[in-house]
Amino acid sequence: MAKKSYSAKERKAYHMGRAYAAAKAGKRVTCPDSKSKQSFRNGVNSVRGKATGRKKKSSGKGDMCLVVDGNGVVVGKLKC
């Protein structure tokens, strides 16, 4: 009997299911190389809501620049 070939979406779903089951069981997931390991970490972080190296939006508090004289004394604030 011929071996069935699976689509890319089916393979991805299968491996996602394996990773989910391993995580629920408290086991570690092994990755074959560093690129797939980083890709796995990025996926986990995206699910957890963590930022992955991108700059967070400013809250508005850090939008002010300090004006300092030659002696290092703060003279005032300017909007940046």
C-alpha positions as a printed NumPy array, in Angstrom:
array([[ 0.   ,  0.   ,  0.   ],
       [ 1.303,  3.457, -0.886],
       [ 2.275,  5.928,  1.794],
       [-0.223,  8.758,  2.161],
       [ 1.193, 12.267,  1.772],
       [-0.195, 14.935,  4.04 ],
       [-0.622, 18.605,  3.249],
       [ 1.449, 21.256,  5.019],
       [-1.567, 22.327,  7.112],
       [-2.193, 18.744,  8.237],
       [ 1.457, 18.269,  9.241],
       [ 1.452, 21.571, 11.119],
       [-1.762, 20.648, 12.975],
       [-0.329, 17.252, 13.894],
       [ 2.848, 18.745, 15.377],
       [ 0.903, 21.467, 17.178],
       [-1.202, 18.73 , 18.768],
       [ 1.923, 16.85 , 19.854],
       [ 3.41 , 19.989, 21.393],
       [ 0.147, 20.799, 23.174],
       [-0.099, 17.275, 24.617],
       [ 3.532, 17.378, 25.75 ],
       [ 2.995, 20.732, 27.447],
       [-0.135, 19.509, 29.229],
       [ 1.781, 16.454, 30.44 ],
       [ 4.598, 18.677, 31.744],
       [ 7.182, 17.273, 29.339],
       [ 9.806, 19.04 , 27.271],
       [ 9.515, 19.339, 23.506],
       [12.693, 18.537, 21.581],
       [13.569, 20.481, 18.44 ],
       [15.958, 19.231, 15.758],
       [17.873, 22.5  , 15.224],
       [18.24 , 26.045, 16.518],
       [15.962, 27.615, 13.877],
       [13.027, 25.371, 14.715],
       [13.698, 25.867, 18.429],
       [13.509, 29.666, 18.034],
       [10.391, 29.31 , 15.905],
       [ 8.803, 27.178, 18.634],
       [ 9.715, 29.769, 21.287],
       [ 8.203, 32.536, 19.169],
       [ 4.98 , 30.557, 18.875],
       [ 4.816, 29.951, 22.616],
       [ 5.487, 33.617, 23.358],
       [ 2.818, 34.754, 20.906],
       [ 0.258, 32.562, 22.648],
       [ 1.307, 33.836, 26.07 ],
       [ 1.125, 37.45 , 24.873],
       [ 4.78 , 38.274, 25.435],
       [ 6.583, 40.73 , 23.179],
       [ 9.151, 39.086, 20.912],
       [11.878, 41.647, 20.432],
       [ 9.618, 44.381, 19.163],
       [ 9.378, 47.751, 20.836],
       [ 6.315, 48.321, 22.988],
       [ 4.097, 51.314, 22.41 ],
       [ 4.86 , 54.366, 24.483],
       [ 2.459, 55.154, 27.299],
       [ 2.967, 58.908, 26.848],
       [ 5.005, 59.368, 30.023],
       [ 8.367, 59.099, 28.276],
       [ 7.561, 61.664, 25.589],
       [ 9.232, 64.499, 27.493],
       [12.896, 65.471, 27.068],
       [14.865, 67.19 , 29.821],
       [16.821, 70.382, 29.102],
       [20.135, 70.386, 30.988],
       [22.645, 73.249, 31.32 ],
       [26.439, 72.892, 31.228],
       [26.617, 71.993, 34.934],
       [24.157, 69.101, 34.603],
       [21.276, 70.931, 36.281],
       [17.82 , 70.296, 34.821],
       [16.484, 73.599, 33.485],
       [13.176, 72.445, 32.016],
       [11.212, 69.895, 29.965],
       [10.408, 69.844, 26.275],
       [ 7.962, 67.712, 24.384],
       [ 9.938, 65.378, 22.074]])
